[in-house]
Amino acid sequence: MRPDLFPPATRLHTPIAKRELAAKLALSTKERRLLSQEVESIAWVAKLAPSVLNLREGARVLEIDVLLMPLKRREGDAGHLLRCLAQRLPRHALFVLEYGGESRLCIHYVRPLKVPETLGAHYHEVLAIFTSPWADIDALRLGLSGMDMDDIYEGIVRLVAGEAIRYRGGTLEEDVARTKQWEAWEMEIQRLEKLSLTLQPSKRYEMHRRILELKTLQKNG
């Protein structure tokens, strides 16, 4: 990872034992297997917090932990594991994934939950998952700007997501919700287009009309 990816005051290098993490988060047998098969090691490399960034606490985000995770495979099955960690870690998390001299960022856009005092409890509901493209480790960039930790978090989410968030006019929550709706319409359009190929010509008109309606909804957002 680039040593200057985060401000000096935020940088840490605290190794996290995979076995201890699995026990603390009460990972299932499947999740423990993924942790062993997919992840080479884990280190806590930065703590983005108001005290070190000279910012206000956010209404939803207090701190962001940055975890460096070299992978054993470039395109493996780490996605389920990362989602699990994002749900169960008590603070918001940004994952820096590395493999073969390349790196990418992964962040889960989450909503805090009221957490019972139980082992392995879920602290967050995952609303969306975003990853940046793989790039040379030295090419990775991440800017931090904003008035409070909510701003920092939302800025990171938008930067990592890039064009995966199709809208920019509202709050992050609104733009993510609109993007998910657009994706649902797109899936329905593809389903109807495939289905229309199996219909008699006389029945395709109604199908075509519905497809046009969905495309209009997509266009108008």
N, C-alpha and C positions, 0 to 999 in steps of 0.2 A: 504494500500500500504506500502511496506517496506520503512522505513524512509531513508535508505541508498541506495535506488535504483539509485539516482542521486547524483552528487557531491554537497557538502553543499552550495557552492556559487550559485548554480542554483535553489535551492529549494524555493518555494513560497507556500502560502496557501491562495489563493484568491477565495472565492466562486463566482460563476457566476449564477445569477438568470436566470432561464429557460425562463421566459417571456421576459426579456430584450434581451437575446440572440436571441430568435425567432423574435423579432421586428427588431433588428440590421441586421440580415441576411435575413430578408423578407421571412421567411419560409412560405410555403403554409399551407393550412388547414390540409392536410394529414400529413405534416412534423411536425406541431405543435402537432397533436394528437399522433404521434409516440413519440415525445419528452416527452409528459405527461404520456403516457402509459408504455414506456419502460425504462425511465431513472429516477432514484431516485433523483439524484442531480449531479451537475457539479462543479468541482473546478479546477482552474489553479494551478498546483502543481510544475511545473518546467519551467524554461526558459533557453533553451540551446542556448547560443549566444556567439559570438567571445569575447565579453568584459569579460565574466565570465569564459570562458574555455581557454582563452589565445590562441586563434586560429585566423587564417585569415577568412574573409568572403569567402563564396563560390561563384562561378560564377552563380549558380542557387539557392542556399539555403543561406539565411541570418540568420534566426533564426528558432528554432523548439519549438513550444509550446506543453507542455505535459498537457493533460487534464485527470483528474480522473473522471470516470463515474460509480458509483455503479448502477447496473441494477435491475429492478424489476423482470425480468425473466432471467433464465440462457440461454435459447435458444429461444429468442424472435425475434422480427422484427426490431431490431435496425440497421441492415445493411444498409438499404436505408438512414436512418437518418445520420449515420456516413459518408457515401459517400457525402451526401449533405453538411455536415459541412466541410469535407476536400476540397470540391470545393470552398466554399464561405469564409472560414476563410482566412485572408490576409497572414498569415504565414503558413509554413508547420506544421503539427500537428501529434502528437503521442497520441493515446488514450489508457489509462489504464482502462480496464473494470473489475469490481468486482461483484461477486455474491456468497453468502453463504460461505465465507471464502476462495474462490478461485479467481484468477485473470488471465487475459490474456492481451496481447498487440495487438493492431490493428493499422496498418499504411497503408496509401494509397500512392502508388508510383505515383507521379503526375508530370505534366509538367506545368510550369508557363504560364499564358495567359496574353495578354495585356488587361487590365481591364478598361472598361468605368466607369466614375464617376456616377454610378447609384446604388440605394439601392438594395442589394441582388445580386450584380454582382458576377460572377464566377472568382476567382483568379487562379484556377488550373483546368487542365484537368486530370481526373483520368485514369491512364494507367493500373494499377493493384491494387488489394487489398490483403493484407496478414494479417493473424492473427496467433498468437502463440497458442499452446494448453492450455486449462485450467490447472492450477496448483495451489497448495497451495500458498497463498499470500507470505509466508516467503521463498518460494523456487524460486521466480521470480528473475532473474538476467539480467542485461543489462550492457555490457561493452561499453565504448565510447573511440574510438581511431581514429587518423587521423591528417592530417596537416591543414585542413580547414573544414568549415561547410558542404561542399559537401561530404567529406570523412565521417564525423560523420553521416550524413543522410543516405548515402548509406550503411554504416556499420549497422545501425539500421534496415534498410529494409531487408538486407540479414539475419541478426540474427532473426528477427521476421518471415521471410518467411521460413527459414530452407530449407528443401528439396523441398518445393513448387517451388523454382527456380531451374530448373533442370540443368542449365549450370553455370559454374564458370570461363570460359576462357576469357571473354571479359569485356567490361564495363557493368555496371548494366543495362543500357538501352538496350544494345545488348543482354544480357543474358535474360532479361525479354521478349524481342521480340521473341527470339528463343524459350523460354518456351511457349509463347502463340501460336506460330506456331505449336509446338509439340502437344499441347492440341487440336488445330484445326484438325490436322491429326488424333489424337486419336478418336475424336468425329466422324470423317468421317469413320474411320475403324469400329467403333461400329455400325454405321448406315448401312454400306455395309454388315457386318456380319449378322445383323438382316434381312436385305433384302434378302440375299442369301438363307435364309431358306425357302423363299416363291417361289423360282425359280425352274424350271425344271432342272434336272442334266445337261442337255446339255448346259444350259445357265450359270451355276455356274462357269465354267472355267474362263471366262473373268472377272467375279466379283472377283474370287480368285486371279487372276493375279494383279488386281488393288490394292487389299488389301496388297499383298506382296510388291508392289511398295511403298505404303505408309509406311509400316513398315521399308523398307529400308531407306526411307527419315528420319524417326524418329531415326534410328540407327546412321545414318551419321550426323544428326543434321544440 
